[in-house]
Amino acid sequence: MTSVSKRIHVTGRVQGVFFRAWTRDEARSLGVMGWVRNCYDGAVEAHLEGDETQVDELIRRMRHGPPHARVVDVAVSEAETENADRFELRH
């Protein structure tokens, strides 16, 4: 099991459509730790930590998002580990 840390930047219609709450629920179901927050530019940013397979699966799901979202782009980059012990919504 390989542990990874990723920073995700999601653009499109991703605010006001429960994208953050949906991401939290998806992350928890997969056992991924970290956080998700809205950005001032209308995007959503997330920090994901955990098993590479589960993190990759969450990123795959984020490329589609919840039913009312319209994801245009998902940028993924390596991130420093924050040793998160849960997944939370940030403001």
C-alpha positions in Angstrom: 0.0 0.0 0.0 1.6 3.3 -1.2 0.6 6.5 0.6 0.3 9.7 -1.4 -0.6 13.4 -0.9 -2.2 15.3 -3.7 -3.5 18.9 -4.2 -6.6 19.1 -6.4 -8.0 22.2 -8.1 -11.4 21.8 -9.7 -13.0 24.4 -12.0 -16.4 24.7 -13.6 -19.8 24.9 -12.0 -18.5 23.5 -8.6 -19.8 26.0 -6.1 -23.4 26.1 -4.9 -24.0 22.5 -6.0 -22.9 20.7 -2.8 -19.5 19.8 -4.4 -17.7 20.1 -1.0 -20.1 18.0 1.0 -20.2 15.4 -1.8 -16.4 15.3 -1.9 -16.3 14.9 1.9 -18.8 12.0 1.8 -16.9 10.3 -1.1 -13.6 10.7 0.7 -14.9 9.2 3.9 -16.4 6.3 2.0 -13.0 5.6 0.5 -11.0 6.2 3.6 -9.2 9.2 2.2 -8.1 11.9 4.7 -7.7 15.7 4.1 -9.9 18.7 3.4 -11.9 20.5 0.7 -12.7 24.3 0.4 -14.2 26.8 -2.0 -11.7 29.3 -3.6 -12.4 32.9 -4.3 -12.2 32.4 -8.0 -15.2 30.0 -8.0 -13.1 26.8 -8.0 -12.8 24.1 -5.4 -9.5 23.1 -3.9 -8.8 19.8 -2.0 -5.9 18.2 -0.2 -6.1 14.4 -0.3 -4.0 11.9 1.7 -4.1 8.1 1.8 -3.6 5.0 -0.1 -2.8 5.7 -3.7 -5.6 3.5 -5.1 -8.3 5.3 -3.0 -6.9 8.8 -3.7 -6.9 8.0 -7.4 -10.4 6.7 -7.2 -11.6 9.9 -5.4 -9.9 12.1 -8.1 -11.7 10.0 -10.8 -15.0 10.7 -9.1 -14.2 14.4 -8.7 -13.8 14.6 -12.5 -17.6 14.1 -12.6 -18.7 15.5 -9.3 -22.3 15.5 -7.9 -25.3 15.6 -10.1 -25.7 19.4 -10.5 -22.0 20.1 -10.9 -20.3 20.7 -14.3 -16.6 20.0 -13.9 -14.5 21.7 -16.6 -11.0 20.8 -15.4 -9.3 18.9 -12.6 -5.6 19.8 -12.0 -3.7 17.4 -9.8 -0.3 18.1 -8.2 1.9 16.5 -5.6 1.5 17.9 -2.1 3.3 17.9 1.2 1.8 15.4 3.7 -0.2 17.2 6.4 -0.9 13.9 8.4 -4.6 14.5 8.4 -6.6 12.2 10.6 -10.0 12.8 9.0 -11.6 14.5 6.0 -13.2 18.0 6.7 -14.8 20.9 5.0 -12.9 24.2 5.2 -14.1 27.7 4.6 
